[in-house]
Amino acid sequence: ALVALAAGLLSASSLLSMNTRVVNSTLLYDIILVVVIGGIGLSGGKGGMRNVIGGALLIGIMLNAMTIIDIPHIYQNLIKATILLIAIIIDSLLNPRDEQTAQQGDI
């Protein structure tokens, strides 16, 4: 979050303005994808900056390759959604909810 804050401040200061259309649903979706691929579960847990950077590099390379191959945008979103779904399923299988977490309820 701290790195995102710094990036936003640098972006706004270099442009001397802030465009609200910069933050769209695709960008937020890509951020969630990077974090989950980086090893941080959606239900919380431990993660590291190295893992998230690795996830960002992996997703960035994948998106760049799909653009170079000229895959249509709608299929790129479908591929990203499939990867996110697989990552969530793997995370839920590797880190099942324990009794204490189940008693606390969902967020």
Biotite code that builds the C-alpha atoms (Angstrom):
import biotite.structure as struc

atoms = struc.array([
    struc.Atom([0.000, 0.000, 0.000], chain_id="A", res_id=1, res_name="ALA", atom_name="CA", element="C"),
    struc.Atom([2.893, 2.304, 0.760], chain_id="A", res_id=2, res_name="LEU", atom_name="CA", element="C"),
    struc.Atom([4.428, 1.764, -2.671], chain_id="A", res_id=3, res_name="VAL", atom_name="CA", element="C"),
    struc.Atom([1.055, 2.407, -4.338], chain_id="A", res_id=4, res_name="ALA", atom_name="CA", element="C"),
    struc.Atom([0.710, 5.625, -2.351], chain_id="A", res_id=5, res_name="LEU", atom_name="CA", element="C"),
    struc.Atom([4.155, 6.776, -3.438], chain_id="A", res_id=6, res_name="ALA", atom_name="CA", element="C"),
    struc.Atom([3.432, 5.881, -7.077], chain_id="A", res_id=7, res_name="ALA", atom_name="CA", element="C"),
    struc.Atom([0.140, 7.785, -6.986], chain_id="A", res_id=8, res_name="GLY", atom_name="CA", element="C"),
    struc.Atom([1.773, 10.842, -5.465], chain_id="A", res_id=9, res_name="LEU", atom_name="CA", element="C"),
    struc.Atom([4.564, 10.795, -8.046], chain_id="A", res_id=10, res_name="LEU", atom_name="CA", element="C"),
    struc.Atom([2.072, 10.381, -10.873], chain_id="A", res_id=11, res_name="SER", atom_name="CA", element="C"),
    struc.Atom([-0.137, 13.221, -9.648], chain_id="A", res_id=12, res_name="ALA", atom_name="CA", element="C"),
    struc.Atom([2.805, 15.525, -9.019], chain_id="A", res_id=13, res_name="SER", atom_name="CA", element="C"),
    struc.Atom([4.365, 14.906, -12.429], chain_id="A", res_id=14, res_name="SER", atom_name="CA", element="C"),
    struc.Atom([1.081, 15.569, -14.234], chain_id="A", res_id=15, res_name="LEU", atom_name="CA", element="C"),
    struc.Atom([0.088, 18.405, -11.875], chain_id="A", res_id=16, res_name="LEU", atom_name="CA", element="C"),
    struc.Atom([-3.375, 16.849, -11.874], chain_id="A", res_id=17, res_name="SER", atom_name="CA", element="C"),
    struc.Atom([-5.139, 13.570, -11.285], chain_id="A", res_id=18, res_name="MET", atom_name="CA", element="C"),
    struc.Atom([-7.318, 11.853, -13.825], chain_id="A", res_id=19, res_name="ASN", atom_name="CA", element="C"),
    struc.Atom([-10.056, 9.859, -12.123], chain_id="A", res_id=20, res_name="THR", atom_name="CA", element="C"),
    struc.Atom([-10.397, 7.523, -15.096], chain_id="A", res_id=21, res_name="ARG", atom_name="CA", element="C"),
    struc.Atom([-6.887, 6.185, -14.450], chain_id="A", res_id=22, res_name="VAL", atom_name="CA", element="C"),
    struc.Atom([-8.236, 3.954, -11.689], chain_id="A", res_id=23, res_name="VAL", atom_name="CA", element="C"),
    struc.Atom([-10.671, 1.737, -13.511], chain_id="A", res_id=24, res_name="ASN", atom_name="CA", element="C"),
    struc.Atom([-11.959, -1.740, -12.826], chain_id="A", res_id=25, res_name="SER", atom_name="CA", element="C"),
    struc.Atom([-9.329, -3.385, -15.038], chain_id="A", res_id=26, res_name="THR", atom_name="CA", element="C"),
    struc.Atom([-6.494, -1.836, -13.042], chain_id="A", res_id=27, res_name="LEU", atom_name="CA", element="C"),
    struc.Atom([-8.031, -2.927, -9.744], chain_id="A", res_id=28, res_name="LEU", atom_name="CA", element="C"),
    struc.Atom([-8.609, -6.396, -11.162], chain_id="A", res_id=29, res_name="TYR", atom_name="CA", element="C"),
    struc.Atom([-4.946, -6.615, -12.239], chain_id="A", res_id=30, res_name="ASP", atom_name="CA", element="C"),
    struc.Atom([-3.829, -5.528, -8.765], chain_id="A", res_id=31, res_name="ILE", atom_name="CA", element="C"),
    struc.Atom([-5.906, -8.271, -7.141], chain_id="A", res_id=32, res_name="ILE", atom_name="CA", element="C"),
    struc.Atom([-4.498, -10.779, -9.639], chain_id="A", res_id=33, res_name="LEU", atom_name="CA", element="C"),
    struc.Atom([-0.906, -9.740, -8.871], chain_id="A", res_id=34, res_name="VAL", atom_name="CA", element="C"),
    struc.Atom([-1.451, -9.964, -5.116], chain_id="A", res_id=35, res_name="VAL", atom_name="CA", element="C"),
    struc.Atom([-3.078, -13.403, -5.288], chain_id="A", res_id=36, res_name="VAL", atom_name="CA", element="C"),
    struc.Atom([-0.416, -14.731, -7.681], chain_id="A", res_id=37, res_name="ILE", atom_name="CA", element="C"),
    struc.Atom([2.172, -13.227, -5.321], chain_id="A", res_id=38, res_name="GLY", atom_name="CA", element="C"),
    struc.Atom([0.985, -15.592, -2.609], chain_id="A", res_id=39, res_name="GLY", atom_name="CA", element="C"),
    struc.Atom([-1.208, -13.402, -0.430], chain_id="A", res_id=40, res_name="ILE", atom_name="CA", element="C"),
    struc.Atom([-4.615, -14.993, 0.095], chain_id="A", res_id=41, res_name="GLY", atom_name="CA", element="C"),
    struc.Atom([-7.819, -13.018, -0.286], chain_id="A", res_id=42, res_name="LEU", atom_name="CA", element="C"),
    struc.Atom([-8.817, -14.027, 3.236], chain_id="A", res_id=43, res_name="SER", atom_name="CA", element="C"),
    struc.Atom([-5.648, -12.491, 4.619], chain_id="A", res_id=44, res_name="GLY", atom_name="CA", element="C"),
    struc.Atom([-2.471, -14.134, 5.713], chain_id="A", res_id=45, res_name="GLY", atom_name="CA", element="C"),
    struc.Atom([1.232, -13.769, 5.367], chain_id="A", res_id=46, res_name="LYS", atom_name="CA", element="C"),
    struc.Atom([2.973, -12.565, 2.295], chain_id="A", res_id=47, res_name="GLY", atom_name="CA", element="C"),
    struc.Atom([6.130, -10.807, 1.320], chain_id="A", res_id=48, res_name="GLY", atom_name="CA", element="C"),
    struc.Atom([7.166, -7.980, -0.913], chain_id="A", res_id=49, res_name="MET", atom_name="CA", element="C"),
    struc.Atom([9.399, -10.294, -2.950], chain_id="A", res_id=50, res_name="ARG", atom_name="CA", element="C"),
    struc.Atom([6.464, -12.570, -3.716], chain_id="A", res_id=51, res_name="ASN", atom_name="CA", element="C"),
    struc.Atom([4.275, -9.668, -4.820], chain_id="A", res_id=52, res_name="VAL", atom_name="CA", element="C"),
    struc.Atom([7.063, -8.271, -7.010], chain_id="A", res_id=53, res_name="ILE", atom_name="CA", element="C"),
    struc.Atom([7.483, -11.736, -8.515], chain_id="A", res_id=54, res_name="GLY", atom_name="CA", element="C"),
    struc.Atom([3.742, -11.904, -9.132], chain_id="A", res_id=55, res_name="GLY", atom_name="CA", element="C"),
    struc.Atom([3.812, -8.466, -10.746], chain_id="A", res_id=56, res_name="ALA", atom_name="CA", element="C"),
    struc.Atom([6.643, -9.502, -13.047], chain_id="A", res_id=57, res_name="LEU", atom_name="CA", element="C"),
    struc.Atom([4.879, -12.730, -13.975], chain_id="A", res_id=58, res_name="LEU", atom_name="CA", element="C"),
    struc.Atom([1.569, -11.015, -14.753], chain_id="A", res_id=59, res_name="ILE", atom_name="CA", element="C"),
    struc.Atom([3.332, -8.159, -16.561], chain_id="A", res_id=60, res_name="GLY", atom_name="CA", element="C"),
    struc.Atom([5.201, -10.589, -18.793], chain_id="A", res_id=61, res_name="ILE", atom_name="CA", element="C"),
    struc.Atom([1.983, -12.513, -19.433], chain_id="A", res_id=62, res_name="MET", atom_name="CA", element="C"),
    struc.Atom([0.039, -9.351, -20.360], chain_id="A", res_id=63, res_name="LEU", atom_name="CA", element="C"),
    struc.Atom([2.872, -8.145, -22.587], chain_id="A", res_id=64, res_name="ASN", atom_name="CA", element="C"),
    struc.Atom([3.036, -11.511, -24.359], chain_id="A", res_id=65, res_name="ALA", atom_name="CA", element="C"),
    struc.Atom([-0.727, -11.532, -24.920], chain_id="A", res_id=66, res_name="MET", atom_name="CA", element="C"),
    struc.Atom([-0.510, -8.036, -26.407], chain_id="A", res_id=67, res_name="THR", atom_name="CA", element="C"),
    struc.Atom([2.386, -9.010, -28.683], chain_id="A", res_id=68, res_name="ILE", atom_name="CA", element="C"),
    struc.Atom([0.514, -12.117, -29.843], chain_id="A", res_id=69, res_name="ILE", atom_name="CA", element="C"),
    struc.Atom([-2.447, -9.793, -30.524], chain_id="A", res_id=70, res_name="ASP", atom_name="CA", element="C"),
    struc.Atom([-4.988, -11.611, -28.375], chain_id="A", res_id=71, res_name="ILE", atom_name="CA", element="C"),
    struc.Atom([-8.220, -9.570, -28.226], chain_id="A", res_id=72, res_name="PRO", atom_name="CA", element="C"),
    struc.Atom([-8.849, -7.697, -24.990], chain_id="A", res_id=73, res_name="HIS", atom_name="CA", element="C"),
    struc.Atom([-11.931, -9.722, -24.089], chain_id="A", res_id=74, res_name="ILE", atom_name="CA", element="C"),
    struc.Atom([-9.929, -12.972, -24.280], chain_id="A", res_id=75, res_name="TYR", atom_name="CA", element="C"),
    struc.Atom([-7.129, -11.416, -22.235], chain_id="A", res_id=76, res_name="GLN", atom_name="CA", element="C"),
    struc.Atom([-9.667, -10.728, -19.492], chain_id="A", res_id=77, res_name="ASN", atom_name="CA", element="C"),
    struc.Atom([-10.951, -14.296, -19.776], chain_id="A", res_id=78, res_name="LEU", atom_name="CA", element="C"),
    struc.Atom([-7.427, -15.688, -19.398], chain_id="A", res_id=79, res_name="ILE", atom_name="CA", element="C"),
    struc.Atom([-6.733, -13.433, -16.403], chain_id="A", res_id=80, res_name="LYS", atom_name="CA", element="C"),
    struc.Atom([-10.013, -14.482, -14.776], chain_id="A", res_id=81, res_name="ALA", atom_name="CA", element="C"),
    struc.Atom([-9.169, -18.152, -15.279], chain_id="A", res_id=82, res_name="THR", atom_name="CA", element="C"),
    struc.Atom([-5.725, -17.671, -13.738], chain_id="A", res_id=83, res_name="ILE", atom_name="CA", element="C"),
    struc.Atom([-7.244, -15.812, -10.786], chain_id="A", res_id=84, res_name="LEU", atom_name="CA", element="C"),
    struc.Atom([-9.845, -18.536, -10.260], chain_id="A", res_id=85, res_name="LEU", atom_name="CA", element="C"),
    struc.Atom([-7.186, -21.262, -10.361], chain_id="A", res_id=86, res_name="ILE", atom_name="CA", element="C"),
    struc.Atom([-4.995, -19.318, -7.903], chain_id="A", res_id=87, res_name="ALA", atom_name="CA", element="C"),
    struc.Atom([-7.916, -18.882, -5.488], chain_id="A", res_id=88, res_name="ILE", atom_name="CA", element="C"),
    struc.Atom([-8.802, -22.588, -5.694], chain_id="A", res_id=89, res_name="ILE", atom_name="CA", element="C"),
    struc.Atom([-5.187, -23.610, -5.078], chain_id="A", res_id=90, res_name="ILE", atom_name="CA", element="C"),
    struc.Atom([-4.960, -21.182, -2.139], chain_id="A", res_id=91, res_name="ASP", atom_name="CA", element="C"),
    struc.Atom([-8.151, -22.547, -0.598], chain_id="A", res_id=92, res_name="SER", atom_name="CA", element="C"),
    struc.Atom([-6.900, -26.130, -0.987], chain_id="A", res_id=93, res_name="LEU", atom_name="CA", element="C"),
    struc.Atom([-3.474, -25.387, 0.474], chain_id="A", res_id=94, res_name="LEU", atom_name="CA", element="C"),
    struc.Atom([-4.795, -23.190, 3.308], chain_id="A", res_id=95, res_name="ASN", atom_name="CA", element="C"),
    struc.Atom([-8.150, -24.573, 4.440], chain_id="A", res_id=96, res_name="PRO", atom_name="CA", element="C"),
    struc.Atom([-10.158, -22.688, 7.032], chain_id="A", res_id=97, res_name="ARG", atom_name="CA", element="C"),
    struc.Atom([-9.565, -23.965, 10.537], chain_id="A", res_id=98, res_name="ASP", atom_name="CA", element="C"),
    struc.Atom([-12.090, -24.148, 13.372], chain_id="A", res_id=99, res_name="GLU", atom_name="CA", element="C"),
    struc.Atom([-11.129, -20.766, 14.849], chain_id="A", res_id=100, res_name="GLN", atom_name="CA", element="C"),
    struc.Atom([-11.428, -18.952, 11.529], chain_id="A", res_id=101, res_name="THR", atom_name="CA", element="C"),
    struc.Atom([-14.792, -20.575, 10.825], chain_id="A", res_id=102, res_name="ALA", atom_name="CA", element="C"),
    struc.Atom([-16.147, -19.372, 14.187], chain_id="A", res_id=103, res_name="GLN", atom_name="CA", element="C"),
    struc.Atom([-15.082, -15.775, 13.531], chain_id="A", res_id=104, res_name="GLN", atom_name="CA", element="C"),
    struc.Atom([-17.257, -15.597, 10.443], chain_id="A", res_id=105, res_name="GLY", atom_name="CA", element="C"),
    struc.Atom([-16.685, -13.998, 7.113], chain_id="A", res_id=106, res_name="ASP", atom_name="CA", element="C"),
    struc.Atom([-15.644, -10.433, 6.597], chain_id="A", res_id=107, res_name="ILE", atom_name="CA", element="C"),
])
